[in-house]
Amino acid sequence: MAHIKTAISLREDLFEQVETLASEMKISRSRLFVLALEEFFQRHQSQQLLERINAAYDDAPDPSEQVLRRRMRRQHRQIVEGEW
């Protein structure tokens, strides 16, 4: 896979934190940025997936479905009444 160089601007205090952490982890600044971006993208993808799952389960039953559910519960209750 090809590597592309890029330049970014950081606040001085953030740059110093990056320098310190990269040094503690014994990795280059570039590697630290790559790790941070990979984690960011993974979290972003997970958040998108969660939003899609929530949207899929977000649709409440419409009034006709609610009526049908009540009828089904009533019928089920009548069927099992006395069974237990």
C-alpha positions in Angstrom: 0.0 0.0 0.0 1.3 3.4 -0.9 2.1 6.0 1.8 1.2 9.6 1.3 2.8 12.4 3.2 0.7 15.2 4.6 1.1 18.2 6.8 -1.2 19.3 9.6 -1.3 22.2 11.9 -1.6 21.6 15.6 -1.8 23.8 18.7 1.6 23.8 20.3 0.3 22.2 23.5 -1.3 19.4 21.5 1.9 18.9 19.5 3.8 18.6 22.8 1.4 16.0 24.1 1.8 14.0 20.8 5.6 14.2 21.2 5.4 13.0 24.8 3.0 10.1 24.0 4.9 9.0 20.9 8.1 8.9 23.0 6.5 7.0 25.8 5.1 4.5 23.3 8.4 4.3 21.5 6.7 5.0 18.1 7.0 7.8 15.6 4.6 10.7 15.6 3.4 9.5 12.2 2.6 6.1 13.6 0.7 7.7 16.5 -1.4 9.8 14.1 -2.1 6.6 12.1 -3.2 4.7 15.2 -5.4 7.7 16.3 -7.1 7.9 12.9 -7.7 4.2 12.7 -9.3 4.3 16.1 -11.4 7.3 15.2 -12.7 5.7 12.0 -13.5 2.5 13.8 -15.5 4.4 16.4 -17.2 6.4 13.7 -18.2 3.2 11.8 -19.5 1.7 15.0 -21.5 4.8 15.8 -23.0 4.7 12.3 -23.9 1.0 12.7 -25.5 1.7 16.0 -27.6 4.5 14.5 -28.7 2.2 11.7 -29.7 -0.5 14.2 -31.6 2.0 16.3 -33.4 3.3 13.3 -34.4 -0.2 12.3 -36.0 -0.8 15.7 -37.3 2.7 16.1 -40.5 2.3 14.1 -43.4 1.9 16.6 -46.3 -0.1 15.6 -49.0 1.8 13.7 -52.6 1.9 15.1 -53.7 -1.1 12.9 -50.8 -3.2 14.2 -51.7 -2.2 17.8 -55.3 -3.4 17.3 -54.0 -6.7 15.8 -51.6 -7.2 18.7 -54.4 -6.6 21.3 -56.6 -9.2 19.5 -53.8 -11.7 19.3 -53.1 -11.3 23.0 -56.7 -11.7 23.9 -57.0 -14.8 21.7 -53.8 -16.3 23.2 -55.1 -15.6 26.7 -58.4 -17.4 25.8 -56.5 -20.4 24.4 -54.1 -20.9 27.3 -56.6 -19.9 30.0 -56.8 -22.8 32.4 -53.8 -24.6 30.8 -51.5 -23.5 33.5 
